[in-house]
Every structure is written in structure tokens, then in C-alpha cells.
């Protein structure tokens, strides 16, 4: 099964910046602590100012993830 985040760059182009972080590595651990993420996988959508627009925990359907991205982009 392909991760739900694969291909987001192709779909949204320069509208979003996708980052994949491993919670076991320093950058990922810092992000998990900063955003108070509770488990894997976790998703965070931020606006350009760094404010959280949406957080998701656990497996997300492609449809749900795209819907939340579209809402965050004002579509």
C-alpha cells in the first residue's frame, strides 16, 4: 500500500510544501513535541505563518486528506 502523502507534490504543485518527518530522528522528534502529536502517522497542515489549520492522527483516506488540504487552501 502506497502512503497517502505520495503524489501530493504532483497534485498541488507549489501550493503546498510537503515534509515527511520520522519521529525517531531529531527533526521529527522536535516536530512531534512542538505540535503535541500523539502517535503515528500524524498529519499537520500549517498556513504560511505557521499556524495549525488541521491535525490528523492515524491512517487517513486519500479523500479525507485532499478535502482537508483543499479547505486549508480555500478551495
N, C-alpha and C positions, 0 to 999 in steps of 0.2 A: 504494500500500500504506500502510495506516494504522500509525503507530508502535505498538508493542506496549504501551507505557505509557498510551496513550489509554484513558480509561474506568476506570482503576484507582480513582480517587476515588469513582466511582459504585458500584463493586463493594464496596469495603472501607470506604467512608464515613469515619468518624472514627477507625477502627482504625489507619490509616497516614497519613503525611504524604508526599505525592509532590512531589519537586522535580526540575525539569528544568534542567540547567545546560549552558551552552555552554562548552566547553573553551577557546574563543578569547576569552572575556570574563574579567575579573578573578575573579569568584566561581567560575566553572567551572575556571579555571586553578589556583586555590588548592586546590579540591577534588581535582583530578586529582593534584596534587603531594602533598597530605596523605595520600590513600589509595593512593598509588603506582599509579594506574591507567595501564594500558599502551596503550590505544587506544580507538577509538570503534566502536560505542557501549559504554559501561561502565555497570554497574548495581551499586549498593551498598545493602544492607539493613542498617540500624542498629537497635539496641534503644534504648529511651528514654534510656539512659546514654551513648549514642553509640558503643557497641562494635559492631564489624562482625560481623554474623551470616552474611552471604553476599556474595560478589562474583561478578559475571559479566562476561565480556568477549565482545564480538561479538554478532551477532544472537541473540536468544533467542526461542524459541517462546512463544506466549501460555501454553500449558500449563506449560512449564518455569518461567516467571516466576511464575505463580499458585501452582504447587507450592512454590516456594521461599518465597514470601510466607506461604503457609499454614503451612509448617514454622516460620518465624520467629514467627508468631503463636501457635504451639502448637496448631494445628488438626489 
